[in-house]
Structures are given as C-alpha cells and as structure tokens.
Amino acid sequence: MQPGMRIGQYVLIEQIGQGGQATVWSAEDEQLRRTVAFKTINLTMQLQPGVLQASTAGATNTPISLEEQIRRFRAEARTIADLEHPYILPVYAFGQHEDWLYIVMRYMAGGTLKKLIQQHPLSVEEVIKIAEPLADALDLAHQRSVVHRDIKSVNILLDAQRRPYLADFGLSVTAGESAGTSGSGTLSYMAPEMLRSDDFDYRADIYSFGILIYEMLTGSPPSVNNQHWNLMQMMSHVELPSSEQIPFGVYEVLKRATDADPDVRYSSAAMLIDDLKEFMKPPEEVDPDDILLPISDPAMQAMIDANNMLESALGKWADGAGRFRLYEEDFQYIDSFYENPENWGLALDEAGRRLLLRAALEYGYHLDAWWERTENSADRRAVALQALVSELPEARHRALQKLITLEDSTPPAIPVRVATIIRTDSDADVRLAGVKVLEARASRADAWRPTAYDEEIDGILASLAASDPAPRVSEAAARAVSRLRSSHALNHIASQAVSTSPTASQALQSLIDARDEAPNLPTSVPAELRRRAFVALTVRQLLVHGYWGRFVSALIGFAIAWIAYTIAATLDQYGTEAANFTPIVLSTIGNALVSGVFWGAVMAFPITVSIEFTQRLRVWSRVGRIGLALVAGSLLFVVAFWLLRLLYYFYAEPITWEQYLPLCVLLAAGFAIPAGWFKQTWLRAVVAVVAIYVALSLSYDYQVAAFDTKADTLLLYLPFLKQTPLIMIFAASLGVLSYLPEWWKGLRPVLRPRTRRS
C-alpha cells in the first residue's frame, strides 16, 4: 500500500505504525471528513513459505503460519465489535481490498502509553486515572470470556486528553480455547502459566495488568539483574522487585496481582484498582483559611472561560479523529491567553498546540507564531494535512503553502495527499497552490524521465494541464510537468491534444507551455505536435509585449548622440565668430531634438530586433536565435542607414554593398551576440560600444582607401577632423543606453527608499 491509495471511502495519508505483520496508516474518511486509523495485513506476505515470524519487540519468536495470522486478524475485528465499551478502541469497518485485509479504527493522536511512560514515570494518582477505565474494559472482556493475552503499554492508546483505550485483540482467545495457544504474547508481561505453556484463563491478563501498572510507576517492567523478573519468578520464586517510586501499600497490591499462583491474584481488575485507591495517601486536612472563595476577578474568569473553550474544542476535534469546531472569534479569545501562557500560569500540551495550529491555519490568525511553537515536524505535517479538508479554501491554501518545504514521512505522504486534494478541489487558488507544492517537492532532472513521482501523481498534473477550467492552473501544471521532466505526464497531454475532446485545444496550449520550459520535447510526442508547438511558441515569444522599453532606450541613446553631432556640424559650418551665433545654436538644438527623435526611432528598430530576438526566442537554440537576430538586425540596419542617406543627406548614389553590408552586420552582431552569450549587462554594453565604434570608424577608413568613389561607404557624414570624438559619443551613448531596461532593473532596489524600523 502507498499514501493516496483509495479504499472505499478511505484515502491513506501516511504510515504511522508497524508491528508484526500488520501496518497502521492514518487515513481520511471522505464521507465523515475525519481522520481514522487504518490497520492492514497483506494476505500474500511470507517471510518463509507458509510461515510468518513474530517481530514485535519483546515477543516470543514462535513462527506464525500465514493462515494463523489471517485468522487472528479477522478474529480481532469480530472480538472488538462484540466488546462495545467506551475504553476499548472502537472498530468502524472491516473488509478486504485485493490482497489486503483491513480494520478501520478510531485515530488516536496521543500515541501509546509506552510513549508517555518514556517521558517520565507516573504518580499513583495518574496511574489510577489511566488504569481505572482500562480495568473496566478488561473486566468486560473477561465477562464475555475473552482473554486479551497481550496487555502491555504499546497496546494502550491515548487520545488528545490522555484518555486510555485498550487495543490490539489480535492474540485474544475465548474461554476453552487456551489449550495449545500459550507461548504467544510479549515475554516481559507473560504470566508464569503462559510461560510454561500450561492452561490459563483471564487471570493471566490480571498478571499482565499488574506488570503494566508497575511499568507506569517505575518507567519499565520489573527486572532482576537485567533479566525479566517473571522468568526469575517462575524458575526461582524471586519476589517482585521493590522501588522507591512504589509506595508500600501499592507494592503489596502489585505483589498480589502478579503472584505466581493464579488463585492468589485478584478475581477482577476492578478489585485491583479498589485496593490501589485504599492505599493512596489520605488527603490532608484543609485549613479553613485555605478554602477558595468564588472567583470575582474578571480577568481570571475570562481566562477560565478561554480554558473551557479550549478543552471543549479539544474534545470535539479529538486530534483529527473528530470534527474541527472552533470558531474564529473563540480562537482569537483563546489565543489572547495562550499566546503568552506563562503570564497566566497556564500550560499547553502537545495536543493543545496542535489544535491551536489547526485553528491558525483555518483563519490565518497568528499562523507563524503557532507554527513556530509546534516544533515537532510530524505534528506540523499532520495538522497541515488535516487542514486540507477544511471547508474554507483560504485554509486549504495556507496549509498547502506550509507543506512546500515541510519534512515528509517515510514513505512520503505529502505529494500523494496534495495530488488527491487538488484533483477535485473546487477552488482554483487551491489547485494552483497544490501544483506549486508538487513541483517544489519533486527531485530535479535535466533529461526527460518516465515519471517525476509516479504515474498517478504525474497523471493528475497532466489532467490539470489538459483540462482545468482555470487557465492559470492549466498553464502552471503544464510548466510544472515540463520542469519535472515527466514524459508520462507530457504524453498524456499530447494524447489529449490530438483527441476529439472539447479540451483538445487547451491541451495543445499546455503542450506549447511545456515546450516553453524545456529545450525539447521527448521523442514519444508525435513529430507533428512537436513542430506545431515549436512554431506556435516562436510566434508567441516574438509577439509578447515588452519591446517598448528597449525601443525607447535605443531612441534616447541615438537622439543624445545626434544632438551632439548636429551642434558639432553647426559649429563646423558657422564657427563661433558669427554675429548671430547664439540664435543659430538654439535653433540647431531645437531641430536636432526633432530630427534626433525621428532618426532615433528609425535606428531603434534594428537595435531592438538584434537584442530582443536573441533574448526572447528561448524555443530556438542559442546559435539559432543569435543567427536569426543577426540576419534581421543587419537588414534593418541597412534599411535604416539607406533611409538616412536618402532622406537626410539627400545622397541617392547606389550603395557599395561589399563594404556597406559588413558594417551593418558588425553593428547587429555587437548587439545580438553578447545578448545571447553574456548575462552581465556591463559586458554586453562594452561589446556594443566597441562594435559601434569599429563600424563607424571603418566606414571612414573605406572612404580614405577609396576616395575617388565619393562618400558611398559612410554610415554617418560627420564633420571633418571631428569624426573620432563624435564616433566615440555615438558608440558610448547607443551602446550604454540601449541596455537602459537592465540598468534600471539593477538600480531600482538601490534607489528604493528603505523602510525605517521602529
């Protein structure tokens, strides 16, 4: 079995226990919206042909046949169903699914009694509080002629309020069946008659119950010289070891309960508890001055009310086994006291923290605080997974966000549970958040692989991509499939794209989105679909908005240089000695602004194409997109400079292509190649400056070399003897300012005013 497996109305969440050949899972009851315990056994599992080996810690090592294990499993369900008692772990359902038998029981979030004992031994008062309801449950079993045979601390389960429940009747027998069934159980708890394989009756459970109480008081079952005491008792009549933690009167009760002779033992567990109560220390006399008066302090009464609300909600929720019933106003009221419980002398146990974390996820109030206070990763995970069934979409969304990086169980439960939820969730934001969780938690791969998780989870992502009604969810799922490199999911999308279903066009768009995230599609996708995706993505990437920033930046760069060029040409023509020099300069600047904007727009086209084509066409290879940008940019530079010669310089002579075209290719290359090859903006700008300078300088060198051909190779007609500084201005202004969007993006965090801390 695996997390996410669906059996009837139950969906497995994560494995929470393993004992012998049985495995226990937490599961969601989708009909009643509660967490249950799901105990399973595989009908085909064998360690040896026909034999299973007992593996519970402390259990005897008698081989158990597969048939016997199955018989016990079925008998356990029937026995518990017959023994209806408030403190016997209830069974909700029993059945078989393929090769698995299962029992559905109440979920006990408090863990085992052994776990509690390991934290610290219990006082006599605490022992009686736990043992008394167990004694009543045990006596009911004995009245029905059922002998449990495996009373021990790991078979006592606790709910959120530490109420005990007797569990695991897998070794139980009815009166008259004990012959030949000795030797099964847990060694340190077994009565001498069971160790000797003699006939036994319900008093063997009384013996184990006495050992259990001893363990609760001292922290471990009795032992002598690191040997199980019951073995020493059977072989050499060693008395029950005494302990400082066991009062004398209690010790006498336990001696009788664990006597080697069954006839000496108590005839019922209730009698044992009655004697324990008799030997408790009598209450001290109460001084009249210590009598508590009615509480009149409003703050103290409010604190008591908050505590009562918390206890009531804990009982209803039962740590996920019940229904979450804590309203937002009540939670905020409780939080006002338990936010700093030490100020009120309050204590909050693990179950209380889990409940308040569940409420924080539900309402988003003080969520980070309660998340930090719930330090145990397993508790965080359990509560977040439970919150996925909340009726509030916002709560499910918050839970998913917390699950992105949370430590998972073994085997992993989070991806399966999340996939199960988002497959049918009605809220698009929740589905989108679930896709992000699945993408974040998967291992990465550079090449396409069969699956990222498994076929079921990958298939859910593919279904969302191919048919989800929300476009943003569909796109996110498709891109997640591609980033995770799941060929199984992508093949599912491709099959939908060529189908006759109403969502075929959506599936094709998802295939295009997937291609946008990967350098290629797997060869399992039909070649025609791969071609269509390539063409569609090329068009999409070319037409996406964002050209204006580059266009305006290049325009500004050329316009600034053009103004400097125009002023230099005016000075060269009139000189500074002219009587009307100032009006001429002002008029020149005005004309330069107008013409600079126009010709800047003309020159911005090839610059924008050279840079943007290279950066946008991610669907193309690097060499391919640089080549395309180089060709398109070169042709546009030729057109731009030809228009400048024709419309501004009125030079209609034919262009010397063998000299003119290489200069335009050099200009386009100065923008296209670094844009596709370098990530650093400054490096791109340096290459562009050099390319512009070299191209403009070469146009003058060609003219010097072939002076008799007139000025047909010049890109710009610059004033004689001033061309070098003007070329430098053009190169620096165009090369640097064409990357103004990148410069601005880098400067924005620096220029943004910092928020003052109080």
N, C-alpha and C positions, 0 to 999 in steps of 0.2 A: 504494500500500500504506500501511497505517496500523498503529501499535502495537496489539497484541492480535489481529491477523489470524492465523487458524489455517490452516496449510497442512500437511495430513497430520499428522504427529506433532510439528510445529514451531509454536511460537507466537512471533510477532515481539514484541520487547521495546522497542528503541529504535534509531533510525538512528545509526550510528557512522561512516559514511564515504560520500563521494560522489566519483566520478571518472568523467569522460567521461559515458557514458550509463548506467553501472552504479551501483547504490546498494547499500551494505552495511549490514545490520542485525545487531544481536545478537538471538539467539532462544533459546528454551528447547526442548531436546529432551525432550519429556514422557515418552518411553519410557525413555531412559537417564539422565534427570534431570541434564543437563549443559547448559552454555551453548555455543552454536555461532555461527559467522559465517554469515550468510545473504545471498549476493550475488544481486541481481536485475537484470533488464533488461526494460523494457516493450516488447513487440512492436509496439505501436501508436504509440510516441512518435516524433514527427518535428518537427524544427525548420523544415524546408522540405519540400515534397512529395517524398518518396523519398530525402531526404538528412539525415544527422546530422552535426553539426560537432564535431570533436575539441575537448575543453575542458580536458584535463589540463594543469596548469601546465608550461610548457616544451615542450609537444608541438607538432609541426608542425600547421599549420592546414588540412590537406587535408580536404575534405568526405568523409564516410564514408557510403556508402549504408546504408539500414536493413538490407538483406539481408546486406551485408558484416559489419555489427555483430553480427547474429544468428549468422552463420557463425562469427565469431571466438569468440563466447560459447560455442557448442556445442563448438568445437574446443578451447577452454581446458579444459573439463571432461574431454574424452577424453584430451588430452595429459597432464594431471596424473595421471589414472587410470593411464595407461601408465607414467609415470615414478614408480614407487613408490620413495621414498627418504626416510630419516629427516629430512632437512632441506629437503624440498620440501613446502610446505603441503598437507596431505592433503585430499582431497575425500571427504566422507561420502555425498553423494547429489547427484543431478542430475535436474531434471524441469521440468515446465511446469504452471502453475496459471492457468487462464483466459488473460489476455493477458500473463502474466509467465513468463519463463524464470528458473530459479534454480539456483544451485550452493550446496550446504551444505558448509562447510569448518570446520576447527578454528578455535576462537576464540583470538585472540592478544591477550591483555590488555596485553602490554608495549608495544604501539604499533609504530610504524615505526622503522627505523634512522635515518631523517632526524630524527625527534623526538629521538632520543638524541644525534645529532651536534650538533643545535642547542643542546643543553645545554652541551656542551664537546667540542672535538676529542679524538680518542682517541690513546693511545700506540701505539707499534708492537706491543707485546705484546697490547694489547686488539684491535688491528686483526687480528692473526693469529688470535686466539681466535675472532673473528667470521667472518673471511674464509675460514678453512680448511674448515669444514663447507660453506660456500657453494660453494667451489671444487669440492669433491667432488660436490655436487649438480649443478653446472653441467657438469662433465665427463660425468656420467651422461647428461644431456640430449644432449650433443654425440655421445656414443657411440650414442645412439638416433636420431641425425641430426636432432635438434630444435635450432633456433636460437631463443633466447628473444627477442631483438631489443629488449628494454626493461629491461635491467639498470639499476637506479637505486635510490637509498636509500629511496624511498617504496614500492618493491616488495619490500623486505626487511622481514619482520615478526619481532618478538621476543616470546618467551614470558616468563613471570614471572621466569625465571632468565637472561634475556637470550640465550637460545639463538636463533640466526637461522634463518629459514625463507624459502626462495625462493618468491615468489608471483607471481601475475598473468601467466599464459602467454597472455593474450588476443591478443598480437601475434606469437606464436611461429609459425615455419614449419618445415617439414621440408626436408631437402636436396633440391635440384632444383626447389623452389617459390619460390626467392628472386627470380627474374627478375620484374620488374614489381611487386614488393612493397616496394621501397625507398621512403623518404620517410615511413615510419611509425615512431614512436618518440618519444623525448624529446631535443630538439635538443642540449643540452649534453653528452650521453653518446654521441652517434652517431658511428660510425667514418666516416672520410672517404669510403670507397667507398659507404656508405649515403647520405651527403650528396650524392654525385654521381649517385645512382641507378644505380650500377654493380651488377653481380652481387656477391654477398657470400656468406660461409659462416660457420661457427662462430667464426672469428677476430674477427668483429665483436663478439661477446659478450666475447671476451678484452679487446678495446679498452675496452668499457664497464666491464668489471670493474676495469681499471686506473684509470679515471676515478673509480669508486666508492671504491677504496682511497685515492686522492688526497683525495677529499672527506672520508673518515673521519679522515685525518690533519690536514687543514687547516680543516675546517668547511664547505667549499664546493667545487664543481667548479672546475677551473683556468680562469682568465680572464686576458685581456690588455687593458688599457685599457677595462675594463668590457664587453669583447666575449668571447663564448665562444671559448676557446682552440682548440677543434677546427676552428672556422671559419677562424681565422687560420692554423692549421697547414695546412689544405687550400689556402688561397689564397697564402700567402707563406712557408710552411715554417718558421714560428716554433717554437722549441723549447719543450718543456714548462716552464712557469714553476717555478723553484725556490722553496723555502720553508724558513724556519728550523725549521719543525716536521717537516721530512722529512730524515732522515739521508742522507748522500751515497750510501751503498750502496743504500738503499731508493729513492732518486731514480733511480739507474741501472736498477733493476728496473722502475720505472714508465715510464721512457723507452722501454724495450724493449716493454713491454706496450701502449703507446699509439703505437707507431711508425705512420707513415702507410702503410708498406708491410706488408700482412698477412703476407708471407713472413718478415719480421723478428720478428714477435711470437711469443710463446710458443705452442707447439702444444697446450698444455693449461693449465687454471687451476691444477692441482696443481703444475706446474713453476714457475709464478709464486710460489706460496706457498713452495716449497722454497728458491728464491733469496732470498725475504724472510727466511727463517729463517737462511740463511747469513750475511746481512749484519747480523743482530742483534748487539748488543754482547755479547761473551763474558762469562760470569758471573765475578765477582770471586773471587779465591782466598779460601777460608774459613779464618779463623784458628781453630786448634783450641780456643781459649778460647771461641769463639762457638758451638761445637756445642751444640745444645739437648739437655738431659738429659730423660729421661722425666718427665712431669708427676706430681708426688706431692701437690700441694695439692688437698684435696678440693673446696674452693670452685671452683677453676679447672676441675677435671674436671667438676664439676656444670654449670658454665657451658658447657663444650664439649658436654656431653650435651644441654643445652637448645637449643644452636645446631643440633646434628644433628637433633633432633626437628623444629625449625622448617624446616630445609632439606628434610627428608623430606616434611613436610606440604605445603610449597610445591609440591614436585614432583607429588604426588598430586592436589592441588587444581587446579594449572595455571591459577590466577586465574579459576576458574569453568568452565574447559573440561573439567576432570576432576571427581572426586568429593571432597567435603569429608570428610577423615579426620583429625580432630584431637580426641582425647577430652578431656573436661573436666579430668581430672587433669593430662594433659600440657600443656594450655593454661595452667593455673594455674602449672605448673612453669616454662614458658617465660616467662610474664608476670612471674614473680618476678625475672627477669634483665632483660627488655626494658622493664619499667616505668621503669627509670632506666638505659638502656643505657650512658650516658656513664660511670657508675661502674665498668663492666666493660670499657670500651674497645670496646664493640660498636657496630655501625652497622646501621641498619634501613632498607632501601629502601622504595619505594612499594608494591611487591608484598607485602613482609613486613607492612607496616601494614595493607594490605587483608585479608590472611589473618587477622591477629590481631583486626581489627574484625569479620570474619566469625565468628570464634570467640566474641568478646564478645557478639555478637547471639545466637549459638546458646545460650550458657549464662548470659547476664546478668551475667557477672563483669567488673567494671571497664569496663562498657559506655561510660559517659560519658567516661572517660579516653581510650579508644581512638577514640571518635567525635571528640573534640577534636583528637587527634593526626592523624587523617586529614582534613587541611584541605581537600583538593580536593573540591568539591561533586559532581563527576561520579563520583569514586571512592566517596563515601558512597552515592550513589544506586545505583551498580552493585552494590555489596556488599549493600545493603538489599534490592534487587530479587532478587538471588540467594538471599538468606536466606528468601524467601517460599516456596521449595520445600523447606525444611528438614522433616525428619521430626518435629521437636518443635513442637507447637502453640505453646508458650511463645516459641520463637524467631521463629515467623511473627508472633506478636502483637507482639513487641518491634520487629521490622522495620517493621510497619505503623505503630506509634506514631512511629517516626523519619521515616516518609515523609509525615506530615501536613503539615509546613511546609517540606520539603526542596525546593530549587530543582530544577525539571524540565528535561528536554531539549527540543529542538525537532525534530519535533513532540512533544507531551507523551507520555511513556511511562508515568508513574506511574499515572494513573487507569485506563488500559486494562489494565495488568498487575494492578492490585489487583482490578478488577472480574472479570478472568478467574480469579483465585485464589479469591475468596470465592464465586463461583458454585458451586463444587464442594467447597469445604473442609468437612471433617467436624467441625471444632471451632466451637462457637457463639461463643466469645470471639473467635476469629479473624475470623469473619464480621462480628461486631459492630464490631470494630476497623476492618475494611475499609470498612464503611458510614460510619464517622466520618471516615475518610480521604477518601472520595469527597465527603462533604458539606463538609468543610473546604476542599478544593482547588477547588471549583467557584466560578464567578463568581456574585454575588448578583443577584437580580431582585425587584422589587416586584410585578410582574404576572406572570400565567401566560404561559409561553413554550413553543414546541414541544418543545424539549429543553434540558437543562442541559449535557450533554456531547454525546452522540449517541444514536441510537435503541438501539444495542447496550448501552451502559453504563447508560442510563436504564432499559432493559428488564430488566437484571439486578437493579437496585434494586427495580423493581416486582415481579419474581418473588420476591425475598426477602420483600417486604412481604406478598404474597398467599399464599405457601405455605411459608415457612420454618417448620420444626417448633419452633424456639425462639421463644416469644412475645416475648422482649425484643429479639431480632433483627428479628422481623417489625415490631414497633412502631417501632424505631429507623429501619428502612428506610422505613416509611410516612411518618414525620415528616421524614426527610431529603428524600423526594420532594416533600413539601409546601413545605419551606423553600427548596428549589431551584426551586420553581415549574415543574416539568416536567409539562406537560399530557399528553405521550406516556406517561409512566410512570403518571400517575394514571388515564388512560383504560384502560390495561392492568389496573390494579387493579379499576376499575369493571366491566370486562368479566368478570373472574373472579368478582366479587361476585354477578352475575346468572346465572352459569353453573350447570351441574348437577354440577360437580366437587366432591369431598369437602372442598376448601378454600374453598368459596364463603363460608361464614360467617366464616372467618378473613379473607378478602379484604374483607368488609363491615366488620369491626372495624378493618382497616387504613385503609379509606376514612374511617371515623369519626376515627381517629388523625390522618389527614392533614387533615381538616376542622378539627381542634383547633389546627393550626398556621397556618391561613390564614383571612383574613376571609371567604372564599367559595371555592367550587369552580368550575372552569371550566364554561361552559355546554355543553361537549361531554359532560359527565357527565349522564345522564338525570335529569330533574327529580324523579322518584320517589326515586331514590337520594339526591339532594341533600336532599330532605325527610326521608328516614329518617335520614340522617346528622345533620341538624340536631336532630331530636327526641331521638335516642339520645345525642347529645353534651350536649344540655341536661340530660337526666336524669343522665348521668354526672357532669357538673360540679357539679350540685346535691347529689349524694349522696356525693361524695368526702369523705373524712374531713378533720378539721381545724376543725370547729365549736367543739369544747370549749374551746379556748384563748380564743376571743372570748367565748363564753358565760360562762366563769368570770371573765374580766376585767370584763365589764359587771356581773356579780353583785357582785363586790367593790366596784366603784365605787358602786353603789346602796346596798349594805349600809353602807358607811362614812358616806355622807350620811344614811342612815336612822337610824343610831345618834345622830348629831348632832341630827337632828330630834327623836328621841324624848327625849333629855336636855333639849332646849330646851322641849318640851311639858311635861315633868315639872316643870321649874323654873317654868314659867309657871303651873302648877296649884297647886303646894305652896309655892313660894318657898324661900329658903334658911334661913328662920327656924324651920321646922318642927323639932320635937324629934327626930323620927325621920328627919331628912333623909338621913343617910348610908346607912342601910339601904334607904331608898326609892330613892336614886340607884343603888346596887349592883343592886337588883332590876330597876330600869329598864334598866340596861345589859344584864343577862342576857336580859331579854325582848326588847330591841332586837336583840341578836345573833341570836336565834332568828327573830324576825319579819323582820329585815333580810335574812337568808339566803333565807327563803321569798319575800318580795316582790322581792328582788333577782333571784331565778330567774325570777319572772314578768316583770319588766321586761327581763331579759336576752334574752328571745325576740325582741321587735321590734327591739332594737338589733342583735343578731346577724344577723337576716334582712336588715335595712337595709344593713349593711356587707358581709356575705358574699355575698349575691345579686349585688351590684354588682361585686364583685371576681372572683367565680367564673365567671359566665356570659360567658366570652370569646367564645362562639359567637354571642352576641347583639351587636347594635350597642351603642355606648356609651349612646345615648339609650334604647334598648330595655331594657337591663338596669337603668339607673337608674330608668326608669319602673316596671318590674316590682317592683324593691326598694321603691320609694316606695309603691306600692299595698299590697303585702303588709305592709310595716312600719307603714303608717298604720293598717290594720285591726287589726294585732296590738297597737298602742299603745292603740287604742280599747278592745279587749277587756281589756287589762291594767289600764287606769285604771278601767274599769267594774267589774272584779272587786275592785279596791282600794276603790272607793266602797261596793260592796255588802257585802263580807266583812270589811273592817277598820273603815270608818266607819259601817257599817250605814245607809247612805243609799240608799233604794230609789226615790227620785223619778226620773222619766224624765230622760234626758239632753237638753239643748238642743243638738241636732245642728249647727245652723248656727254655733254658737260652739265647741262641743266638738271637732268633727271637724277644723276648720282647725288647731287647736292640735296635734293628733296628727299631721297632715300635716307641720306645721312641724318637729316633732321627728324624724320619719322622714327628712325632707329634709336635716336637719342632719347625718345620718349617711350617707345614700345618695349625695347629690350630691357632696360632697367625696371620698368613697371612690372614685367613678368618675371624678373630674375631676382631682384633685391627687395627686401622687406623694409629696410631703413629708408626713410623719406629723404634724409640728407644725402644719401648716396645716389638716389635717383636724381635729385636736383643737380648734383655735381656733374653726373654724366650728361644730363640735358644741357647744362651750361657749356660744357666742353663741345658737345655736338653742334650747338648753335654757333658758337664762336668759330669752330673749324669750317663749317659750311659757308658762313658769310665771308670768312677770310679767303677761302678757296675760290669763291666767285670773283674776287678781286685779283687773285693770282692768275686765274684763267684769262682775265682781261689783259693783264700785263703781258702774259705769254702770247696772246693773240690780239694785239692792239688794233690791227687793221680790220678786225671783224666787228668793230664798234662795241657797244656795251650789251651784247645779246646774252652774256652769261651772268650778268649781275642780278642778284636776287633783290637787293636794295640799292638805290642810287644815292650814296652818301657823299657829303661834301669832301672834296679832295683834301688830303692830308689830315682829315678828321675822322676817316673811316675806322681806324683802330679803336679809339676810345668809344665811338658810337657803337661799334660792333660789341664791345665789352658790355655796354649798357644794355643793348638788346639781349645779349646772352644771359646776363645776370637777372634782368627783370623777367624775361619769359621763363627761364629755367627754374627760378625760385618760386615765382608767384603762381605758376601753373599747378603747383602742389599745395596751394593755399588750403584746400579742404583738410589735407593731412596735418599741415602745421596747426590749423585751428583746433582740430581734434586733440592734438597733443598739448596745446596751450590751455585749453578750456579748464581742465582740473586745477591748473596752477592759478588761473585768473579768477576762478570761482571763489567768492568770499567764504572763509571758514566760519562755521557756526561756533559761536562762543559758548564755552562750557561754564555752567553756573558754578 
